[in-house]
Amino acid sequence: MMKVVVVTGATRGLGLAIAHQCITDGYKVVAVGRSMTGQLNLLLQQYDGQIVFERYDFSDITGIHSFAVDLVKRHGRPWGLVNNAAIGIDGVLATMHEKDISKLIKINIEAPVLLTKYLLRSMLLNRCGRIINVSSIIASTGFNGLSVYGATKAALAGFTKSLAREVGKAHITVNALSPGFMETDMTSKIQKERFDSIRRRSPSGHLASVEDAAHAVSYLLSDSALRVTGTTITVDAGTTA
């Protein structure tokens, strides 16, 4: 029987690449997102039976418990959870609207913490599992106009370390992935000049791809990473070196 891996924010960009990599690695993927996309639909057609789509909007944190319970009933206890779903709102703190600050905290912190809380129960019963929280290099480097976003990603990195200590004896690993800037929908709003400046920081002159980051997730889900927990793997083409 194939192990089940839940990937949130799996309809595009990094989440889609992670879902595809998990399929390649032989997992059954539960791809969670707000709405179906053409790219995800192609995966569903190509790998019928190995990937399913579950619709959920993580701005509704009150429904996460029911969603998690139903997910386990339909697809079985998960082996892995990749908390990738997030939003990015660009803007300096002094002029950012309070509702945008609240939205960032709700979707980027509260939602993954709650989803982990309820899916973790199945892993504890199985006494095994993998949890991967997608953070960002912004959590440690900072970036003008992304102070609140950076705070949410730093919160996930801290959550990762403490949770790893809580569940380690149950043979569950908890790690964070810290991608650098990649060409995705989230980064498409960054001005070209700023993006080119970021690219020049890389020793190779290139940015990491979503596939590069997905390979790191592949490793963290694997048996080879049995003793890797409470850490953050950075995939940024060396821009923070």
N, C-alpha and C positions, 0 to 999 in steps of 0.2 A: 504494500500500500504506500502511495506517495505521501511524503510529509507535506503538510499544509503551511504555506507562508502567506501571511496577510501583509499587503503593501498598500499603504494609504497614499493618496495623491498620485495614483497610478495611471491617470488618463493621458499624461503628456510628460515631456521633459525627463527629468531624472527618475521620477517614479515609474514611468513607462519603461525606461531602460533597465531599471531594477527588476521589474516584472518579467521582461523578456529574458534577462540573465537567469532568473530563478527557474523559468521554464526550461531553458537550456541545461540547467543543472539538475533537472529531473523532479522539481517540486511541483505540487499543485498550488496555483497562485489564486488568491482571492484579491482581486484588484478593486480598491475602494476609491470612489471619486464622486464629485457632485453631478457630473453628467457624462454620458458616453461621448467619445471622440472618434473620428475616423481612424486614427492610428491604433487606438485600443481595439476597435471593432475588427481591424485586420488581424490582430493577434488572436482574438476570439475565434475568428473563422479558420485561421491557420492551425491553431492548437486547440481545437474543440475538445472539451473534456479535461484539459489541463489548466485552463484559466477560466475563471468566472468573474463577472462584474457585479459588485454590490454598490448601489447608489446610497451615498450619505453625504450630508453637508455638515462639517464639523463646527460650524457656527452654532449649531443646535447641540449644546453640551448636555442638556437635560435628557436627551434621547440616547446617549451613548451606551448606557447600561443595557437597555432593551436591545439595541442594535448588536452589541457584543454577544448577548445571550442567544439571540436568533442566529447570529453568524456561526456560533459553535454548534448549534442544533443542526444547521443545514450542511455544514462543511467539516465538522469534526474539530477536535482539539488542535489548535495550531502548534506547529513546531517553532515557527518564527513569526516575529512581528517587526515590520519596518515602518517606523513612524516618520513618514516623509512629507505628509500633507502640511502645507504652510502657506502663508501669504506674505508678501513683501510690500510695504507701503513706504515709498520714498518721501522724505520730508524732514526738515529740521524740527527739533522738539518744540521750540518756542512758538511755532505757528501750526503745529500738528493738532488736528481736532481731537478732542477727548474720545469721541466715538471710534476714531481710527486706532487710538492707543488701546482702548478696550478690546477692539476686534483683534488686534495683533496678539494681545495676551491670551485671549480666549481660544483662538484657533491654534496658535503656535506653542502654547504651554498647557493650558487647562485640558484641551482636547486630547493630546497625546498622553498626558498623565492619566486621565480617566480611562481611555481605551486600554492602556497598559494595565491599569488596576484590574479591569474586568477580564481581559484575556490572560493575564498572568495566573489567574486562578486555575485555568486548565493546565497550564505548564507546571504549576505546583503539584497538581494531581498526577501528572505524568512523570514528575521529577526530572524534567529535562526541557530545554528550550533555548531560543535565541531571541534577544531583543536588541534592535538596532535603532538608535535615535539619530535622525539626520540633523546635525547642527550646522555650523558654517565657520569659515575662518574669520568672519566678521566678529564672532564671539570673543576672539582674542586680539585681533588686530585693530578693530574699529574701522568705520568708514563714514565720511561726512554725509549726513542725511539719513543714516540708518541706525540711529541710536536705540530706538525702541526695538526694531527688528533684531539688532545685535544683542540686546538684553534678553530677548526671548530665546535666542539660540544659545546664549551663555547659560541660561536656566536649564536647558536640556542637557548641556554638558555636565552641570552639577547634579542633576537628577540621575544621570547615568552612573556616576561614581557611587552615590549612596545606595541606589537600588542594587547595584552589583554586589554590594556587601550584604544586603538583605536576603538575596535569593541564591547566593553562591553555593550554599550547602545543599540546595535542591538541584544542583547541576544545571543551573540556568545562567547563561552569560548575558551581560548587558554592556553594550559598547556604543560609542558614538562615531558617526562618520562626519568629517568636517570638510566638505567640498570647498574649493575655491570658486572664483567666478567662472561660470560656464555659459555658453550661448543657449539660453532657455527663454521661455516666455517671461519668467520673473525678471531676468536681467535685460530684456529687450528695451526697457524704458531708460536704461542708463545711456547717457550721451556718448556718441561715438568717440569723442576725444578722451573721455574718462576711461572708456573701455580699452582704447588703444594704449593708454598709459598703464593700465593693469596688465595687459598682454606683454608689454615691454619689461615688466618686472620678472617675468619668467626666464630662467636661465636658457631655455630653449626657444624663447620667443613665441611660444604657443600657450593656449589655455588648455586645461584638462577638459576632457569630453565627459558627457554623461555616462558613456560606456566605461571610461576609466574608473569613475566612482562606483559604478555597478559591479565592477570586478572586485572592489574592496568589500562590498556587501556579500558577494559570493563567498569570499574567504571567511568572513565573520560568521556566516551561516553554516559553514562546513565543519566536519569533524576535526579538521586540521587546526581549528581555532578553539578547541576544547578548553585550553588553559589561558585564553585571552579574554579578559573581562575587566570592566571598569576603566577602559582606556578610550582614547580618541585617535582614529586614523585620519590623517590629513591627506587629501588628494587635491593638489592645487598646482601641479606642474612646477613646483618650486617657487611660487611667487612669494611665499613667506620665509624662504630660506635666508 
